[in-house]
Amino acid sequence: MDQPTSNLPPATVKSADKPKRLLSLDALRGFDMFWIVSGEGIFHGLANGIKEDHALIQDPHNWTIATNPNLSLFERILVGISNQLHHSPWNGFTFYDLIFPLFIFISGVSMPFSYQKYFTEKETGNASTGKIYYALIKRTLILILLGAVVNGMLQWKGYEHTRFASVLGRIGLATFFAALIYLNTSLKKQIIWFVSILAGYFLLMKYIPVPGFGSGIFTPEGNLSAYLDRLLLPGKLHRTIYDPEGLLSTIPAVCSALLGIFTGKFMQDKTICPNPTKKVGYLILSGIVLLLIALAGSFFFPINKIMWTSTFVLFAGGWSILLFALFYYLIDVLSYQKWCMPMVWIGTNSILIYVCAHGLFNFESTSSFLFGGIVRIIPTAWQQAGLWTGVLIIQLFGLKFLFDKKWFLKI
């Protein structure tokens, strides 16, 4: 998932003295990325060890592991974390469902800081609008191309076996259109865009009939988004009858980025609420409100990541704001920063580690080569966790080296 280094210049907050880096944003981005580059492997490995030791049952439908009274509290926690690191089979929400929209949200939070200089220059008539749009278009195209490469495009398996829709492509498109809205409209109009997209998407999904199914059908085969994927999306569909990064469902993802923009603008504004602690309070309140609205709306439009429903945008957005509030309070308000540096190393080169972990490098093989002797000493049921811990060590070693050298991949 792109945005490493946010894909946008590092976020800063102006103070009376000098610009202060919003370290919490880098840390949150790294926290988000950690789970899909090595974290899930570690916790699935730990849960697998517990499953083998206690002969637990794993549901083949949603991959969750059932617990029993013989487990200790610590074992229950580890299994619980592993269970949250699977996508919901269809409707519903898990922590793993949050990772993607959280990343888009973080990208949005960065924008007000990244474009601050542009707006300042625009007021004096010195803004280079052409350069801004050139950079936006270039970044979007690169992300779409990188996404296809991660999907295996360069393996040349043929058009019908190549998946063009991708995580990176959706990030690029969602943040591109959110940036266009942000750069060209007032806050009032941005809110109108936000509400209109979510409401319009619901109306499309609810009332446009799908041939053979009718209207308002929110099943994997019968929903409008899946139908348009089968009809219009080029190449291979990831799930045969739909693609989780399909065409129509990318539109509401723009609102995930807009929620981040609203949050970043609030953080940047010193007049509305200059007190950082009070800002945290407002963030928590807004996050809870979004969660409640989403839960109420789910009776009409289910919370569903694959369709990226309007309620999913709000529910994931609420959790994203709450997580950001927690990280901001601990790291930037209370200045507890040493503990988060490994996440900062990941967050400042997130696109690089994503691409490396999803095809460019075989970290598992490297971990086996370097730590295989140690891993083989571990009981067989726990070796997966040991192998993936080695993967994390290798990744952090490389990312810290890049961080210390100030080498950041930016698009």
Phi, psi and omega per residue, in radians:
M1 nan 2.141 -2.970
D2 -1.015 -2.396 3.134
Q3 0.968 0.070 -3.100
P4 -0.738 2.756 3.117
T5 0.723 0.274 3.075
S6 1.257 -0.075 -3.119
N7 1.129 -0.108 3.056
L8 -2.123 2.787 -3.132
P9 -0.974 2.651 -3.108
P10 -0.915 2.401 -3.129
A11 -1.293 2.401 3.089
T12 -2.354 2.729 3.054
V13 -2.113 2.230 -3.111
K14 -1.325 2.337 3.022
S15 -2.038 3.135 -3.114
A16 -1.159 -0.496 -3.069
D17 -1.615 -1.108 -3.089
K18 -2.682 2.801 3.133
P19 -1.028 2.376 3.138
K20 -1.988 2.203 -3.103
R21 -1.165 2.346 3.080
L22 -1.442 1.385 -3.020
L23 -1.089 -0.525 -3.115
S24 -1.061 -0.533 -3.130
L25 -1.227 -0.727 3.060
D26 -1.111 -0.727 -3.120
A27 -1.152 -0.734 3.133
L28 -1.138 -0.689 3.085
R29 -1.097 -0.724 3.102
G30 -1.167 -0.704 3.067
F31 -1.026 -0.765 -3.138
D32 -1.105 -0.782 -3.091
M33 -1.266 -0.550 -3.101
F34 -0.893 -0.725 -3.021
W35 -1.164 -0.534 -3.060
I36 -1.751 -0.050 3.079
V37 -1.841 -0.399 3.094
S38 -2.836 -0.495 -3.058
G39 -1.013 -0.777 -3.116
E40 -1.117 -0.633 3.118
G41 -1.104 -0.690 3.130
I42 -1.134 -0.864 -3.046
F43 -1.315 -0.560 3.018
H44 -1.154 -0.633 3.102
G45 -1.139 -0.743 3.105
L46 -1.116 -0.756 3.134
A47 -1.146 -0.621 3.118
N48 -1.138 -0.662 3.078
G49 -1.086 -0.754 3.108
I50 -1.147 -0.700 3.121
K51 -1.056 -0.760 -3.128
E52 -1.205 -0.704 -3.128
D53 -1.130 -0.624 -3.041
H54 -1.910 0.129 3.133
A55 0.929 0.859 -3.135
L56 -1.407 2.791 -3.105
I57 -1.791 2.326 3.076
Q58 -1.899 2.237 -3.127
D59 -1.254 2.110 -3.118
P60 -1.243 -0.225 -3.116
H61 -1.446 -0.837 -3.104
N62 -2.045 0.033 3.052
W63 1.204 0.139 3.131
T64 -1.369 2.594 -3.123
I65 -1.780 2.232 3.130
A66 -1.345 2.468 3.096
T67 -1.711 2.980 3.042
N68 -2.518 2.946 -3.057
P69 -1.095 -0.270 -3.104
N70 -1.358 -0.212 -3.108
L71 -1.353 2.503 3.025
S72 -1.312 2.923 3.123
L73 -1.040 -0.739 -3.134
F74 -1.097 -0.724 3.119
E75 -1.145 -0.678 3.098
R76 -1.085 -0.695 3.130
I77 -1.118 -0.784 -3.136
L78 -1.104 -0.752 3.100
V79 -1.142 -0.687 3.121
G80 -1.083 -0.732 3.100
I81 -1.096 -0.807 3.123
S82 -1.036 -0.723 3.136
N83 -1.100 -0.517 3.117
Q84 -1.378 -0.176 -3.107
L85 -1.694 0.635 2.978
H86 -2.290 2.526 3.066
H87 -1.204 2.622 2.997
S88 -1.089 2.381 3.129
P89 -0.995 -0.628 3.063
W90 -2.658 -1.807 3.101
N91 -1.239 2.678 3.135
G92 2.079 -3.030 -3.040
F93 -2.699 2.277 3.015
T94 -2.208 2.972 3.088
F95 -1.030 -0.634 -3.129
Y96 -1.106 -0.540 3.077
D97 -1.191 -0.368 -3.102
L98 -1.399 -0.429 -2.966
I99 -1.008 -0.817 -3.099
F100 -1.165 -0.962 3.129
P101 -1.113 -0.525 3.078
L102 -1.085 -0.696 3.137
F103 -1.135 -0.745 3.095
I104 -1.114 -0.720 3.089
F105 -1.012 -0.818 -3.138
I106 -1.047 -0.698 3.094
S107 -1.050 -0.693 3.110
G108 -1.165 -0.696 3.125
V109 -1.025 -0.615 -3.104
S110 -1.204 -0.483 -2.961
M111 -1.050 -0.841 -3.141
P112 -0.996 -0.596 3.101
F113 -1.311 -0.701 -3.106
S114 -1.164 -0.622 -3.087
Y115 -1.727 0.189 -3.128
Q116 -1.057 -0.768 -3.142
K117 -1.103 -0.687 3.139
Y118 -1.066 -0.786 -3.125
F119 -1.193 -0.610 3.082
T120 -1.116 -0.775 3.124
E121 -1.198 -0.544 3.138
K122 -1.131 -0.618 3.117
E123 -1.132 -0.520 -3.126
T124 -1.699 0.003 3.131
G125 1.399 0.239 -3.089
N126 -1.856 0.149 -3.068
A127 -1.271 2.440 3.092
S128 -1.693 1.445 -3.074
T129 -1.085 -0.693 -3.122
G130 -1.033 -0.728 -3.139
K131 -1.138 -0.663 3.136
I132 -1.076 -0.830 -3.091
Y133 -1.275 -0.582 3.067
Y134 -1.075 -0.783 3.136
A135 -1.114 -0.694 3.130
L136 -1.105 -0.828 -3.116
I137 -1.141 -0.762 -3.136
K138 -1.066 -0.789 -3.121
R139 -1.077 -0.752 -3.120
T140 -1.110 -0.788 -3.134
L141 -1.130 -0.690 3.127
I142 -1.124 -0.724 3.136
L143 -1.146 -0.706 3.091
I144 -1.080 -0.764 3.136
L145 -1.149 -0.784 3.121
L146 -1.077 -0.676 3.116
G147 -1.068 -0.735 3.117
A148 -1.172 -0.632 3.103
V149 -1.134 -0.759 3.098
V150 -1.057 -0.587 3.109
N151 -1.304 -0.079 3.085
G152 1.730 0.363 -3.097
M153 -0.996 -0.672 -3.074
L154 -1.332 -0.020 3.041
Q155 -1.389 -0.176 3.040
W156 0.910 0.950 3.117
K157 -1.540 0.040 -3.129
G158 1.838 2.673 -3.076
Y159 -0.965 -0.824 -3.048
E160 -1.239 -0.212 3.136
H161 -1.914 0.143 -3.132
T162 -1.858 2.213 3.106
R163 -1.641 2.077 -3.109
F164 -1.611 -0.573 3.063
A165 -1.179 2.515 -3.064
S166 -2.762 2.896 3.059
V167 -1.091 -0.863 -3.118
L168 -1.117 -0.655 3.107
G169 -1.093 -0.737 3.111
R170 -1.151 -0.698 3.090
I171 -1.033 -0.803 -3.139
G172 -1.063 -0.821 -3.102
L173 -1.203 -0.766 -3.110
A174 -1.097 -0.800 -3.119
T175 -1.281 -0.511 3.097
F176 -1.091 -0.908 -3.093
F177 -1.245 -0.573 3.056
A178 -1.126 -0.684 3.112
A179 -1.134 -0.704 3.105
L180 -1.051 -0.768 3.119
I181 -1.107 -0.779 -3.103
Y182 -1.132 -0.720 -3.060
L183 -1.306 -0.340 -2.985
N184 -2.084 0.016 -3.109
T185 -2.365 2.816 3.064
S186 -1.358 2.939 3.128
L187 -1.018 -0.712 3.138
K188 -1.035 -0.789 -3.128
K189 -1.248 -0.534 3.066
Q190 -1.100 -0.714 3.102
I191 -1.145 -0.679 3.095
I192 -1.092 -0.757 3.075
W193 -1.031 -0.800 -3.110
F194 -1.022 -0.899 -3.116
V195 -1.149 -0.718 -3.095
S196 -1.137 -0.716 3.139
I197 -1.120 -0.824 -3.115
L198 -1.150 -0.752 3.134
A199 -1.193 -0.745 -3.136
G200 -1.110 -0.682 3.129
Y201 -1.124 -0.729 3.096
F202 -1.068 -0.782 -3.115
L203 -1.118 -0.704 3.095
L204 -1.075 -0.859 -3.088
M205 -1.180 -0.524 -3.061
K206 -1.458 -0.673 -2.914
Y207 -2.013 -0.182 3.070
I208 -1.516 2.100 -3.067
P209 -1.267 2.520 3.063
V210 -1.793 2.219 -3.132
P211 -0.939 2.227 3.125
G212 1.557 -0.164 -3.113
F213 -2.241 -0.626 -3.067
G214 1.717 -2.917 -3.085
S215 -1.791 2.726 3.075
G216 1.208 0.435 3.123
I217 -1.703 2.041 -3.072
F218 -1.885 0.743 3.064
T219 -1.682 2.886 3.127
P220 -0.972 -0.683 -3.103
E221 -1.526 -0.548 -2.918
G222 -1.676 -0.117 -3.106
N223 -1.387 2.688 -3.048
L224 -1.076 -0.684 -3.119
S225 -1.068 -0.788 3.122
A226 -1.127 -0.696 3.125
Y227 -1.065 -0.778 3.135
L228 -1.173 -0.567 3.052
D229 -1.081 -0.806 -3.138
R230 -1.137 -0.551 -3.059
L231 -1.463 -0.697 -2.927
L232 -2.097 -0.420 -3.026
L233 -1.265 2.181 -3.114
P234 -1.260 2.754 3.056
G235 1.265 -2.635 -3.038
K236 -1.550 2.403 3.026
L237 -1.530 2.378 -3.046
H238 -1.073 -0.643 -3.108
R239 -2.023 0.458 3.071
T240 1.224 -0.938 -3.104
I241 -1.767 -0.119 3.072
Y242 -2.845 2.926 3.035
D243 -2.194 2.237 -3.114
P244 -1.122 -0.279 3.042
E245 -2.009 0.774 -3.056
G246 -1.298 -2.998 -2.994
L247 -1.284 -1.114 -3.040
L248 -1.110 -0.671 -3.087
S249 -1.257 -0.136 3.047
T250 -1.325 -0.442 -3.095
I251 -1.064 -0.886 3.120
P252 -1.159 -0.328 3.082
A253 -1.112 -0.408 3.045
V254 -1.019 -0.622 -3.126
C255 -1.245 -0.476 3.032
S256 -1.100 -0.684 3.080
A257 -1.239 -0.668 3.130
L258 -1.108 -0.660 3.062
L259 -1.028 -0.689 3.070
G260 -1.124 -0.706 3.115
I261 -1.082 -0.783 3.108
F262 -1.030 -0.725 3.135
T263 -1.161 -0.778 3.127
G264 -1.097 -0.690 3.119
K265 -1.132 -0.688 3.095
F266 -1.116 -0.731 3.126
M267 -1.163 -0.594 -3.094
Q268 -1.310 -0.547 -3.052
D269 -1.309 2.166 -3.130
K270 -1.669 -0.140 -3.077
T271 -1.579 -0.628 -3.095
I272 -1.166 -0.842 -3.101
C273 -2.673 1.599 -3.076
P274 -1.279 -0.341 -3.095
N275 -1.423 2.055 -3.097
P276 -1.031 -0.668 -3.136
T277 -1.154 -0.692 3.086
K278 -1.171 -0.592 3.067
K279 -1.006 -0.746 3.130
V280 -1.051 -0.736 3.118
G281 -1.058 -0.764 3.109
Y282 -1.136 -0.667 3.107
L283 -1.090 -0.791 3.134
I284 -1.070 -0.773 3.137
L285 -1.077 -0.796 -3.124
S286 -1.156 -0.641 3.101
G287 -1.092 -0.773 3.135
I288 -1.123 -0.721 3.123
V289 -1.057 -0.762 3.117
L290 -1.087 -0.705 3.116
L291 -1.078 -0.759 -3.122
L292 -1.164 -0.718 3.107
I293 -1.090 -0.744 -3.133
A294 -1.106 -0.756 -3.141
L295 -1.117 -0.707 3.100
A296 -1.138 -0.738 -3.124
G297 -1.225 -0.364 -3.087
S298 -1.154 -0.282 3.069
F299 -1.215 -0.366 -3.119
F300 -1.905 -0.557 -3.109
F301 -2.453 1.854 -2.977
P302 -1.079 2.635 3.031
I303 -1.291 1.960 -2.976
N304 -2.586 2.035 -3.104
K305 -1.195 -0.735 -3.040
I306 -1.095 -0.731 3.048
M307 -1.422 -0.187 -3.081
W308 0.861 0.937 -3.059
T309 -1.118 2.822 3.139
S310 -1.032 -0.668 3.105
T311 -1.197 -0.565 3.061
F312 -1.127 -0.726 3.100
V313 -0.995 -0.811 -3.100
L314 -1.235 -0.707 -3.111
F315 -1.193 -0.835 3.089
A316 -1.131 -0.630 3.101
G317 -1.122 -0.691 3.097
G318 -1.075 -0.811 3.109
W319 -1.158 -0.615 3.116
S320 -1.098 -0.758 3.127
I321 -1.139 -0.720 3.132
L322 -1.124 -0.725 3.094
L323 -1.134 -0.744 3.107
F324 -1.080 -0.729 3.120
A325 -1.048 -0.742 3.124
L326 -1.098 -0.851 -3.126
F327 -1.128 -0.756 -3.139
Y328 -1.088 -0.743 -3.109
Y329 -1.151 -0.809 -3.103
L330 -1.210 -0.734 -2.959
I331 -1.602 -0.803 -3.045
D332 -1.702 -0.448 3.117
V333 -1.590 -0.928 -3.137
L334 -1.488 -0.181 3.103
S335 1.088 0.560 2.968
Y336 -1.490 1.693 -2.925
Q337 -2.065 -0.446 -3.051
K338 -1.089 -0.675 -3.073
W339 -1.094 -0.448 -3.008
C340 -1.669 -0.009 -3.041
M341 -1.043 -0.700 3.069
P342 -0.993 -0.631 3.100
M343 -1.225 -0.597 3.089
V344 -1.134 -0.708 3.100
W345 -1.013 -0.735 3.122
I346 -1.213 -0.789 -3.031
G347 -1.165 -0.490 -3.114
T348 -1.479 -0.111 3.032
N349 -2.407 0.771 -2.987
S350 -1.185 -0.649 3.140
I351 -1.194 -0.630 3.136
L352 -1.122 -0.860 -3.099
I353 -1.210 -0.536 3.100
Y354 -1.123 -0.861 -3.121
V355 -1.136 -0.709 3.126
C356 -1.120 -0.748 -3.072
A357 -1.317 -0.328 -3.089
H358 -1.931 0.716 2.986
G359 2.403 -0.597 -3.050
L360 -1.221 -0.649 3.114
F361 -2.241 2.605 3.058
N362 -1.760 1.509 -3.092
F363 -1.148 -0.550 3.128
E364 -1.114 -0.733 3.118
S365 -1.128 -0.728 3.124
T366 -1.132 -0.709 3.117
S367 -1.104 -0.729 3.114
S368 -1.112 -0.668 3.136
F369 -1.157 -0.736 -3.064
L370 -1.472 -0.649 -3.001
F371 -2.061 0.150 -3.063
G372 -0.990 -0.670 3.133
G373 -1.086 -0.724 3.120
I374 -1.209 -0.766 -3.086
V375 -1.069 -0.668 -3.104
R376 -1.172 -0.343 3.085
I377 -1.286 -0.491 -3.112
I378 -1.233 2.502 3.039
P379 -0.885 2.500 -3.009
T380 -0.904 -0.728 -3.087
A381 -1.093 -0.394 -3.073
W382 -1.843 0.058 -3.057
Q383 -1.198 -0.550 3.098
Q384 -1.047 -0.771 3.123
A385 -1.099 -0.695 3.118
G386 -1.135 -0.737 3.138
L387 -1.090 -0.762 -3.107
W388 -1.314 -0.451 2.992
T389 -1.129 -0.671 3.043
G390 -1.089 -0.687 3.084
V391 -1.024 -0.805 -3.139
L392 -1.076 -0.748 3.137
I393 -1.052 -0.774 3.134
I394 -1.096 -0.791 -3.128
Q395 -1.090 -0.803 -3.123
L396 -1.144 -0.652 3.106
F397 -1.055 -0.817 3.140
G398 -1.180 -0.727 -3.102
L399 -1.216 -0.625 3.078
K400 -1.141 -0.689 3.090
F401 -1.029 -0.809 3.119
L402 -1.121 -0.687 3.136
F403 -1.121 -0.790 -3.132
D404 -1.113 -0.582 3.124
K405 -1.446 -0.134 -3.073
K406 1.057 0.696 3.060
W407 -1.764 1.871 -3.107
F408 -2.144 2.262 3.108
L409 -1.378 2.016 3.117
K410 -2.098 2.506 3.116
I411 -2.023 nan nan
